[in-house]
Amino acid sequence: MSFLLKLLKPYLNWKINKANERNLPDYNQNFILTGLSDKVEIIRDRWAVPHIYAKNETDLYFAQGFCHAQERLWQMELWRRIASGRLSEVFGKVSLDADRLLRTLGFRRQAIIEFQGYKSNLKPDYQEITAAATAYAQGVNAYIAQCKQFPAEFGLLSHKMEAWTEADSFAIARFLSFQMAWGWHHQIERLQMVQSVGWEKAKELFEKLPNDLPPVLKMGIERNYWDFDTQMLKPLDGLFIKPAGGSNNWAISAQKMETGSAALCNDPHLLLNNPNIWIENHLICPQHENTGVSVAGMPFVVIGHNRKIAWGVTLAFVDMQDVFIEKFTSPECKQYEMGNEIRRATHFEEKIYIKKQRQPHIETVIYTHHGAVISDVIPLQKTKNSTDNHFHADENQRPHAPASHYKLSLASPVLQQNEMILGFYLMNKANGWNDFVTACSHINAPALNIAYADTADNIGYYCTGKVPIRKQHKHGLPVLGYTGEHEWVGFIPFEEMPHALNPAQGYIFSCNNKIVDEKYPYELGDLFMSGYRAARLQRLFSAQNGYNLDDCKRWQMDMYSVAAEKWQKLFVQTLENKLMSRKADLPKNIFAGFELLKGWDCEMSATSGAAALYQVLVQQLIDDVIAPELGQKLTAAFRGEGNPAALFRNNEFWSHDADIIYKILTAKTSLWRKKPSEEIIWDAYCRAIEFLNKKISLNSKEWAWSKLHFIDFNHALGQDPTLSDIFSLKNVPIGGDKDTLNQLSFMPNQHYGGLICGASYRQVINMGNFADSYCSSPLGQSGNKNSQHHHDQLPLWLNGEYKPMIWTREQMQEFAQYKQIFSPA
């Protein structure tokens, strides 16, 4: 197939370009649309961001749905098919395994139940969100009804668009929530590592989180209010402020800002795809006004600000999911053991239709009280002990029943009742801290660090998500589900989740790092990212007493690596001894590489040869120390590759692999060291030099990190090289890595470039003057590669420049480029 596409590439390129040209929207075209109750005015600025002026909420979300569909219809269609487990209808049998997993997890089943629950709830908030979701779907369908040329992807796949439903939006929300929740991937990988190399050796790979890196909150909960009489912060009793009164985000108090007003900054780090996950919009109606980014396929604004508050989001990485080993009474899995009881499992069938096949695949989905049985629909690495031990890591727990009686189930708050969409709807309408806290209380999953600032110059933070309280302390492996000893006994009360209001230090930040110290009374897990970005941000805050908006912009682009400091010291000390003892018989590049490392400023800049050598050397150490024992697939898991990689790019090992290797090399003893650490580092260094000689140049002066490190903004059809050449935007050179504030991390096993996790959006908000706020996105608004707005923001994003986050009507006059009117039929 790939060879045929290659032969047809000129024709395909011509055909796709023609379809895309016909699909380009006319931003000045007026429409008469059924479903509207009044006129809606849409002004787009020079970056095609729509500023939607409506006279009521339902018309506002109708227009938002129409605008989303204009720009991202293919992305919306792809995401709802992923969330619904209906990829095989479009792509054929190649997608069957993905659909089996997605149907088992059941995002769309839950979405239908969730939406029906909203419809039947007579409380005003639930009725409003029901009306908003319906209006959004009607707006999408209004666009579909008048669309004369669908995006090129539809024609290429001979695919027709079905009508959009409210459940589609809710299913996408649940799927994205699941992707951003943590706690289960690594349990299975850890199990397989233990089965492969034994517990004593494997546990060296599980110890992480250096203790010298800062947490988000030292006290877990801190609440203060500003006393204008004394001009001092005073402790506040109770959760709410008195009425008088993964990724980086931070909020800075007015007393610390040169503007005299609070500031809110956020740059969520996600996989950089084509098109971007976010789409910018500015929503205005009498009831409320919001600007920022939303998800194509869902109404509202997810990150941004309204007339009173601003918020920014990072992933909290708390441990909120468990994998349970279930013991069934027979291979048919009708009943299962639970303590002294025998319980009945829930079974139902999912019909998965496959393109060009008459009969659907029938997937039998099994549920226990813990959750969905997943072991039949996820790829499991066969290890030398897995057949004998089933899913048990401890040989003392070796079961007597046949292997067919044991399955793995997934317990996850994401797959239970979840009101995330309601939470963000309430966030959009919030007028202060009270409303913000109420909104956060509905975001059961994923666990998020949400930074807060308001126009009254309060700053704050809340960690959301339902985090289970477990009978026994979790050890990071699948736990026995049939003994009753590892059950969840509740969830951390929302009021006791980590949060802060007006912290005494005058700022608060999160970088996916550890949230609280050991004094916090509940267990949040050890899945947090390494904390080097947080350490760097703490240094930047501590280096000066006051801050301005330019500081915030500069910090979002910072490429200094705190992690590299310790590696540089280790490498220089080790290599200097080796070079002195073997000086006569070594090639020049061996010395040149050492001089690069020795003189390096630990900046992961695009032009740095030392940065390239540092990264290659660390990865070579992983290959030398870990891969011979674990094998290729488990080493990929150790580097953080998700399982299955097509749906889950990362697991919880991501960002810790280098720290674990460092610990192995510097510990007094380690079962992973076959020879002295000095010899391991020297051999890896020589191979790293050889790699750079072959990959870049024999002249070390020509080495540069960006010659290895680049972004491929991949399109969903880019799995085929020919279609990737047509649709994807490739080989964009960059600096940074996983430990820099400007995080630009290559995915596991990507060989330094290609799929990159980075800032999917940047915002810097001045709470005293919203018109003096700024943002940028990595590509642009449009999903159509022929549009001038497909990647018109890329130069800004790459160079650390920003465009105005347009707010006022007067500001709009300066940047307005297009105008259209939607009128009711």
CORUR-V804509 format. One line per field, one symbol per residue. phi: phi as a letter, one per 40 degrees, with the letter a starting at -180 (. if undefined). A space follows every 50 residues. Layout:
phi->???
This chain:
phi->.cccccccddcccccccccccccccccbccbbbchcbacbbbbbccbgcc bcbbcacccccdcccccdcdcbdcdcccccccccgbcccbbgcdcccccc cccccgccdccccccccccccccdcccccccccccccccccccdccccbc dddccccfbbccccbcccccccdcccccccbbhbdcccccdcccccbgcc cccccccagdccccccbcbgbabbbcccccfbcbdbcgcbccdcd..baa bbcccccccgbcbbbaaccbccbbccccbcabbbadcaabbibbbchbcg bcbiabcbbbabbbccfccbbbbbccbccaccfcbacagcbbbcccbabb cbcbdgbccccbbccbbbcciccbccbbcbccbcbccccfbcccccbdcc ccdccbbbbbbacccbcabdccdccccdccbiddcdccccccccaccbcb cbabccgcbaaacchcbccbdbccbgbdbccccgcbccbibdddcbcdaa bfdccgaaaabgcdcbcccccbcbgbcccdgccccccccccccacbbbcc dcccccbcbcbcccdccdcccccccccccccbccbbcccccccccccccc cgcccccccccccdccccccccccccddccgcccccccchccacccbbcb bccdgbdccccdcccbccbaccccaddcccccccccccccccdccbaccc cccadccbbabbccccccccdcccccccbbfccabgacbcdccbcccdgc fgahcbcaccabbbbcccaccbbaaabcbaccccccccbcaccddccccg bbbcccbcccccdcbcbbaabbbcc
